[in-house]
Amino acid sequence: MRIQVLGCSGSIAAGSRTTAFLLDERVLIDAGTGVGDLSLEAMLRVDDILLSHSHLDHVLAIPLLADSVMKLRFAQGPRGPIRIHALPETLDALRQHVFNNAIWPDFTKIPSPARPILSLHPIEVGQTLAFGVGDDRREVEVLPAQHTVPACGFGIATDTGWWVYSGDTGPNAALWPLLRGRRIAHLIIETAFGDDERWLADLSGHLAPSSLAAELAQLDGSVPVHITHPKPGEVAAVVAQIRAIDTAHRVEPLVKGMVFEL
């Protein structure tokens, strides 16, 4: 299994892209600005998109991706739509606020209602989704998250342990009991602000170093922790604050272009 980090920043600047991961070339996990660095050929291979929540930095590549690949995708032969998997509330937000023919054309009905480029598929926390077949089959568990809008994370079981992505979340009491007893190969967890802005993290449903440390204390033993979602220019300071508080885990910043081979 191969997971490539296309973006992991809390906002944009030169070299910084918002959240997106590419799983085995055919599945996107979130669809932030990092998707735009894929070649057209790589975009054409994407069949499924998993969304953690509805915020713009995690969904904004979807309408542009659909526009980029539609003609070529259907020219390749009988391929179905790109399937978007998300909580019902997230799908409703896409329908109302993106694919509403005001912000963007409704690509769930283009080029025709019978044969659209995008289709929307509801998921729920606790569900296990399957992608691929045979040796390429991947099972993705939908994990709970706590944010200002309905949100979730994702976990993927591998031979070397679980790859876990928290999604955007504040303190998340429901997550840690689900991870106990599991071998965690990599925990990708957000820390959007430094402790000087802990108040803003609390207000906006995010983590800061001190609140993250309280969350990580609920894990069984030491695990590799990769920090995602700091703002551009703040990554080093946020990671340094985390390391000063939490010495039990191996904490590293997530980096655009990083590849997990599992």
N, C-alpha and C positions, 0 to 999 in steps of 0.2 A: 504494500500500500504506500502511496506517495501523496503527501500533502504539501503544497507549495503556498507560501505566504505571499499573496499579491499586494496586500495592504494591511497595516496594523496601527495607523495613526488616528488620533482623535479628531484631526482636522487636516487641512491641506497646506502645503508649501512645496517648494522645489524639493523633489526627492521623497516627499511624504504622501502616502496614499491612504485612503480610508479603508475600512475593514473588508477583506475578501480573502478566501482560501480556495484553492483548486484541488479537489480530491480526484486523483486518478484520471485527470484530463476531462472527465465528463460531468462532474458535479461541482458546482460552486456552493460554498458555505458563506453566506452573505455576499453582497454584490455592491461594494463601495467603489471608490474611484480606482482602486487597484486593478479592476477588471479591464480598464482602458489600456493597460500596458500589454495585454495579450495580443498576439497577432490575430488577424482575421481568421486564419486557419485554425488556431486554437479556440477562438470563440465558436466556430462552427461545430466543434466537437462537444460542446456543452449541451447536455440533454435535460439536466435537473438543476434547480437552484433551491437551496435551503435558506430560509430567512429567520434570523433570531428575533427581529421586531421591525417596526415600520419606520423608524427614523431615517432621515434622508441619507446620512452618511453610510447606511447599510443597504440601501435599495436603489440609489440613484443611477447605477449602471444598467439596471434592467431595461428601461425604455430605450436607451441608446443601443444596448446589445441587440434587442429585438429588431430595431431599425437596421442595424449593420448587417445582420445575418439572414434576414427574412428571404430575400430573393435567392441567395445562394443556397440556403438550407433546402428550400423546396425544389430547386433545380437539381439537387443531388438525387432525387427520387422520393419514394414513399416514406418520409420521416414524419413523425408526429410533431406536435408542438413542444416547445421547451416547457417543462413542468415546473411550476413554482409551488413549493411546499412551505406552508407557514401556518401560524395560529389563525383561526377564523377572523379575529380582530385585525390582524395584519393584512390579510387578504381584503377585508372590507376597506381598510385605509387605502390600499392600492387602487381599488375600484373607484372610490369617492374622490381621491385627491391626486392621483397620477393618471390613470387610464380613463379620464373623464371627458376627453375631447376638448378640454380647455387648457390644461397643463400639457397633455400629450394625447395623441390618438389612442383609441382603445384597441390595443394589440391583442386582446382576448377575442376580438371579432374581425381582425385583419390578418390576411387578405380576404377571408370570408368567415362568417360565423361557423360554418361547417368545417373549416380548415384554418384555424387561427395559428399564429406563430407562438402564442403563449396560452397556457392553461393553468388554472388556479386550483390547488389541492389542499384542503384543510388538514392540519395535524393537531395533535394534542400532547401535552406533557405526559410522559410515561410510555408513549408509543414507540415502537421500533420500526424504522423504515429500512427497506432493502433496496439496494441498487446493484445492477450488474448480475451476472450469472457465473456459475462454476467457480473457478479460482479467482475470478474478478468480483465475486459477490461481496458487497460491503453492507454491514448492518449498522445503522445510526440510531442511537437512542435519543429521544427528545427529553432534555433535562429542564428542571425549573429554573427560572430567573426572577429577580425582583427589580423592576424598573418603573419609570413613570408611565409607560404604556405596557400592555400585555407583551411579555417577552419570554424567551426560552434560550437554552444553550443546547449543545450537542455533544454526545460522547460516542466514540467509535472503539469497539473492542478489536485488539490486534494480538498477534502472538507474543509481542513484547510488553503488552499491557494496554491500558486505556489511554486514548488521546481524548482529552476533555477540553472543550471550549465553553467558557462561562456565558458568552454573550455579554451585552451591557447589563450590569447588575449592581445593586447595592448589597448590603448584608442579606444573605440568602440562606436562611435556616433550613430550608427544604432540601438543599443540594447535598450537604455534607453527610447525612445518614445514607444517602444513595451511593456515596463513594467509599464508605467504610468497608473494609474487607476486599476491596478491589486493588489490584496492582496498577498504579498510575504511571504510565510511561512519560506523559507530558501533560501538564495542566496549563492551559492558556487562559489567563484570567485578567480582567481589566483593572486598571488603576488610572482613572482619568485625570486626577488632580493630585497635587502635593498636599501635605498636611497644612500648609498655610492657607489652603482653600478647602479644608475639610468641610466647612459649612456649605460650600457650593456643591461638593460631592454628595453630601447628605440630601440637600435640596433637590438635586437633579437625578437621584437614583443611581449614583456611581460609587466607586470605592476610592479611598485615599489610603496612603500607606498604613496608618494606624488602624483603620477599619479592615483593611486587607489582612493585617497581621492577626486580628481577632478571628477572621474567617479561616486562615490557614492553620490556626491552632487546633481546629477541629479535624484535621486530617490525621490518618494513621501513619506516623513516621515521616521521614523526609522524602519529598518528591521533587522532581525538576519543575520549577515554576517559571513560566514565560509571561512577562508583563506586556499587555497590549493596551492601546487606546490613550496613552498620554498625548498631550498636545505637542505639535512640532516645537523643538527647542527645549522641551521640558523632560525629555526621556531620562537623561543622565541624573538629573536632580531627583526625580521620582524614584528611580531604582535605588539610588544611594540612600534615600530615606527609608525605603523598605528594608534594605540590607542592615541598616543601623538598628532597626526594631526587631526584625525576624532573622535569627541566625540558625534556625532549624532546617531551612530549606535552601536549595540551590536556586537562587533568583537571578534570572537574566532577562534583558529586554528582548521582546520579539523584534525581529528585523525583517523588513521587506526583502523578499528573495530567498529567505530561509526555506529549506526543504526538509520535511520529516520523512524518513524512510523507515517504515514500520512493518 
